[in-house]
Amino acid sequence: MGKFDPDELPYYNARKVRKVAIVTGGNSGIGWYTVLHLYMHGFVVYVAGRNSTRVNKAIKQIKREARRRRRVKEGKRAATEADSKISASVSSTGPVFGELHYLPMDLTDLKSVEKGCKRFKSLEPRLDVLVNNAGVMALPYLVTADGFDVQLQTNYVAHFLLTMRLLPCIKRCSGRVVSVSSIGHNLEFRYFSLNRTFNYKPDMIFTWMRYAIAKTASIQFTKLLAIKNPDILCMAVHPGLVMNTNLFSYWTRLPIVGIFFWLVFHLIGVFFGVSNEQGAHSTLKCALSLDLEPEMDNGRYFTTHGVESKASYVASNLNDAASTWIWTMHELRDRGFDV
C-alpha cells in the first residue's frame, strides 16, 4: 500500500470557485484535521458543534496551522510533482485557503440539528461535502431528551436527520456524503432491532454492543442513501485505530480500573494505531478524490488511509439496512420530524 498524501488531492482556488463543506465534530480529533485539509484545499467549511468557545478556538488554531504549513511548503519549494500540482491549480504563492465558520449544532438535541440545518440553508444554497464525523464511544447507558441512547443518537440518528434535511443542497451540486463509522461495527454479529437498548450489566461490556449497533446503522444508512440517490456520492469510512483521542476518556478516568484501560488503549495505539491526521485520510479521500464516481463507488466502505474494504455481513445486508431505515423514519416522525 502506497503512502497516502492529501497534497495529491485536488485544490480549488477559493477566489474563483465556492466549494462548501460541513464537518460535524470538526473541533477535535480526526475532525480537526479533516477541517484543516478541506480549508487548505480551498473549501468553505462549516464546523458544526455545540460549544462555541471550543469550536472558535479550534478555528483559530486551524488557521494558524494552515499558515504554518504553507510557510514550510514555500520554504521547500522544490520541483516535486505534488508541489507542481498545487501551484498549477491555485496560485504561484501557494494554496488559496477557503473560509471557516462555526455552525451551532448539538447532536444530542434533534431540535438543535433542525435549527442548524435551517441556519445553514439560509447562508448557502449548495453543499458539496457533508462529513458526518462526530461521534461518541463506549459511554454508559444514557437516554437523551429525544428518547434515544446517547451513542445511537450522536453516532447515527442525528446524522440521519442532518443528512436528510440537507439533501436538497447536496443534490443541487451532485455533492458527497461521507459517514465516519468504525471497525467496531463488526461486534454486531447478527442484526438487532434498534429498539434493543442493551442496558445490561456489566456496562463496560454492553456499551460496546450499543456502539457497534450505532456504527452499523451508519453504514446501512450510507448504503441505502446511495441507492436512493444515485446522483450523489455516499461513502462510509473506518478511520483506523485512532487511540490519541478523548473518546476513551470516560474509561481511562475511572478509579483504579482506569489505569488498566489506559494501558490497553496505549498498547493498541503503539502497535496498531494511527495518528489523528492519518485517521482523517480515508475521509479526505472520499471527500476530494476525483477518481471516485457515483456510478462506480456509491455506497462503498473504506478503511485506514482510504483503502477500499468490506463492511460486515450485517452492515452490508440490504434487508437489514431497510429495516434500520424504516425504524429511523418512524422514530423521527413520532417525534415530530417529518423526513
N, C-alpha and C positions, 0 to 999 in steps of 0.2 A: 504494500500500500504506500503510495507516494505521500509526501508531506503536504498537508493542506495549507494553502496560502490565501488568506482573504484578499490580498492585493491583486490576485488574478481574477477576481470577480469584477463585473463592470462598474465603472464610476460614472456619475452623472453630474453635469455642470448645473449646480443649483440656480445659477443666474439665467439659465436657458430653459430648463425643464423642471417642473414641480412634481417630485415623487414623494408620496406621503405614506407613512407607516405608523402603526400603533403597536407598542410593546407593553404588555401588562407585566408588572413587577420588574420594570426596567431600571430600578434604582439600586439593585444589588445583584450579586452572584453572576450567573451567565447572562441574565437580562441586561446587566450593566454593560457588558462587552458587546452584546447584540446591538444595543443603542449606540455605543461608541462607533462601531464599524458602519452601521447604517448612516449615521451622521457624517462620518468621514467619506462615505460613498455618495454624499450629496442629497440624502433624504431629509425631508421634514418629518421629524419623529415626535410623536406624542407619547410621553411616558405616563402610562396610566398607573395610579397608585392612590392610596388613601391618606398618606401622610405628606402634606405639602412641604413641610420642613425637610424631610428626608429626600424627597424627590428633587426639590430645588437645589439642595446641597449636591446631590448626585449629578444634576445637570451641569453645575459649575465645575465639578471635578472632571466630568467627561469632556467638556470644552477645553479645559486646561490640558488634559491628557492628549487630546487630538492635536492641539497646537504643539505640544512637546514632540509628538511622533512626526509631525510634519517637519519640524526643525531637524530632527535626526535624519529623515529621508533626504532633505535638501543638503545636509552635510555629507551624505554618502551618494550624491547624485552620480552614480556610476551608470554606464550604459548597459544596464541589465534589461532583460526582457520585460520584467514586471514594471520597472520604472518607465520604460518606453510606453507601455500600455497606459499607465496613469497619466503621463504628461501629454500623450496624444489625445486622450479622451476628455481632458479638462483644461488645464492651462499650463503655461511654462513655469509658473511659480508653485505648482503643486495642486492638490485637490481643492476644489471649491466646496467647502463644507456646507451642509444643509442648515436646518434650524432644529432647535429643541424646545419643546413646550410641555408643560405639566397638564395632564388631564385627570381631574379628580375622579376617583372611582374606587369603591370598596367592594371587592368581590364577595364578601360575606353579607352584603346587603344588596339584594336584587334591584331595589328601587334606586340605589346609587348607581348600579350598572346602567339602568334605564336612563337615568339623568345624564350620565357621562356620554352615552350614545347620542342623546339629543343635543348636547353641547357640541360634540364633535361635528355632527351633521350641519350644525349652524355655522361652522367655521370652514369646513372642507366639503366639496361636492364628490370627491373620489377618495378611495383608499387602495393604494397599490399593494400594501403588505400589512396583514394583521398577524401579529405574533402572540399567540395565546401561551405566554411563558410563565406567568405567576403560578405558584403552587405552594402547598404545604405538605409536610411528610410526617407520617407516623405520630400524629398528635393523639392525645387522649380523646375518648369519645366526647363530643360536644355538639350540640344541636344549635344551629344558627337561628336568628329571629324568623327566617323564612321556613324553618322546619326541616332543614337538611343537615346531615352530618357535615361538619366543617370541612373535612377533606373532600367529600363528594361535591359540595357546592363550590369551593375555591378552585379545585383542580378541573372540574368538569361542568357543572350546571351553569355557573355564572358565565363561563366562556361560551357555552351553547347559546345562552341568551344574547351575549355580546355579539357573537358572530352573526346570528340571525337578524339582529337589529341593524347591523352594518352591511349586510349582504348587498343591498342595492348600491351602496357606494363601492363595494368591491367589484361587483359585476359591471359597473359603469366603465371601468378601465381594465376589465379582464385581469383582476388582481390575483393575489395569492393569500392563502390561509395556512399558517404553519402552527401546528399544535405540539407543544413540548410534552411528551409523555415520559415513560421510564421503562427500563428493563424490568423494573419491579412489577410491571403488569402481568408478567408470567406467573406470579404467585396465585392468580385466579385460575386454578387448574380446571375448573368447569364453570359454566355460566351460572351466575347467581342473580336473582332478581335484585334490582336496586332498592327494593323495599327492605331487603335484609340489612339490618343495622350492624350485625356482628359486634354488638355491645356485650362482650363476654370477658371473663377473667381467665388468665392474666391479660390485661390490656396491652402489655408490651409485645404480645404475640398477635392478638387480633387486630391491633391497629394497622399492621402491615397488610392484612386482608382488605381492610377498608381502603387503604391506599391503592392496592392493586386493582380493586374494582373501579375506583375513580379513574385511574390511568388507562385501564382497559376501555372504559366508556369513552375516553377522549379519542382513542384510536378508532373505535367503532364509529363515533360521530364524524371523524375526518373521512372515513371510507364512504359513508352514505352521503355526506355533503358533496363529495367528488362525483358520485353517481348522479345525484340530483342536479348538480350544477357543472356540467362538462365544459362550460365556457370559462371557468376559473380553475386555478391550480391549488389543490388542497393536499397537504402532506403532514405526516406525523413524524416526530423525531425522538430518539433517545440521545441525550447529550453526552453520555458516557458516565462513568462513576466519578462525579464531581464531589469530593469529600470536603473541600475547603469552602464550606457554606454554612449559613445559620440554620439550615433546615433540620439539623440534628441537635440544635441547642437544647431542646427540652430534655432529651435523654442524657446528654453529657453533663447537664447541670443537676441531675438528680443526686441526692445524698448517697454516698458510698458506691452504689452501682454505676453512678455517672462516670467514675474513673474507668470501669470496665468498658462501658460503651465508647468512651473517648479513645481508649486503646484499640478497640476493634476497628472503629472508623479510621483511626490514624494508620493502622497497618494496611487496611484495604486501600487507602489513598496512596501509600508509599509504593505498593506492589502493582496496583491495578488502576489507580486513579488518574484523572486528567485535571488540568487547571480550569479555573472558571472561564478563561478565554478560550481554551481548547474546547470546553463544553459548549461554547456558542457556535462552533464551526458548522455543525450539522444544520443549525437554524439558519445561519448565514448563507450556506449553500442553497437551501430550499428557498430562501427569500430572494436571492440575487442571481443565481446561475442561469445563464441563457441556454444552457444545454437541457434544461428541464422544460417540458411542454405538457399542456393538459391532455393531449391525445395519447401520450405515452406514459406519463408519470403521475397522473391523478390518482390519489388515494394511496400512494406508496409510503413506505416506512423506512426511515434512515436512522443510522446509529452513529457512533462516535466518528468525528471528522467527516461526516457527510457520506458515509459508506451505506449503500443500499442494503437493507436487511429484511427479515421476515418477522412479522409480529406473531404472537401466539395463535394457536388454533381458535381460542375463544374470541380474541380481538379481531381475527380475520373472518370469522363466520358471519355471513351477511344476515342470516336469520336472527342470530343473537343481536347483531347490530340494529336490526329493525325493531326488535323488542325494546332495546335501550332507547332508541329514538322516540318510539311511541310513548313509552313510560315518561320520558322527559317532557314531551309536548303536553301530555295530560297534567303532569305535576305543575308545570308553569301556568297552564291555563286555569287550573284550580286556584292558583294564587293571583290571578288577575292579569297574567302576562300572555296575551294572545300572540302566539308566534306561528 
